[in-house]
Amino acid sequence: MSRARVAVLKVLADQLSVTAAAAEYGYSRRHLHRLLVRYRDGGLDALEPRSRRPRTNPAATSRAVCERVVELRVRLTADGLDAGPVTIAWHLEHEGFRAPAPATISRILHQAGLIAPQPRKRPRSSYTRFAMAQPNEMWQSDFIHWRLADGTDVEVLNWLDDHSRYLLSCTVHAPVTGDDVVAVFLGLIEEYQPPASTLTDNGSVYTSRFTGGRNAFEYVLALLAVRQKNGSPGHPQTQGKTERFHQTLQRWLRARPPAATAAALQRLASGRRTWISQPPPARFTAWISPPCRRTISRLSARPRPLPAPLALRLR
């Protein structure tokens, strides 16, 4: 039995006076009188400790904002887009709301049952994030398989800037060949200048180091003095940025009607790239911050000519 109940019952049974009960059980006389009033109004249950939380909180997130957070989460998830707290905050600000902190948005989503508990997930503080210090310091590339409406298998080739995660290119091929990789890469060089290095897996369109010789892409990199980096076999985490972007791209494509032709899929991919070139500041999506965008704009404004041997070979 709680101390408040014992003190009140002692007074009601005339075993102790209010003054004596207050002194024995550590209450002030004023508070003990309050407990007696609460007992008369609600019985023994009314003597339990009450929350000191204010009845109202002017700084609390409004109901309209909470409802909009839930709506944005559902809509962005259905569209296959990033729907994290930072992205939702960006959308709220552009809709004229005063966006709460990401932690508040996360709490709203938890209360709405829109975030599945993951107690065994590693804490974000344990991650070791690596990224190049400047744009054009390293480009990553990889491709995914995708099926058209009639079941035809095509491949989507992507190029990302490692520093900014800017989506340099997103093209559809059936299938991706070494010549496609070279053609897209040279087109990007004309627009953004050559990178200092590239990072890819060990696909035959990127390297022939396990089969001997040198393929077209490796030849171009050697002529441009671009350092080639390849991930360890069976270790796709090395190309983590492209792997993560492929998840986002696939969710985005699944949320739309299946493309009937490769050209239709290319229009979808081009639309995705247009949207993602000016995106919200979302984590784990291929996006470019304003400083990086200005840097790449300056780089692309001063295109350098290709080396003479390579230019002659490509004619």
Summary of the structure (lengths in Angstrom):
residues: 315
radius of gyration: 31.2
end to end distance: 93.3
largest distance: 109.8
contacts: 854
relative contact order: 0.11
helix: 48%
strand: 10%
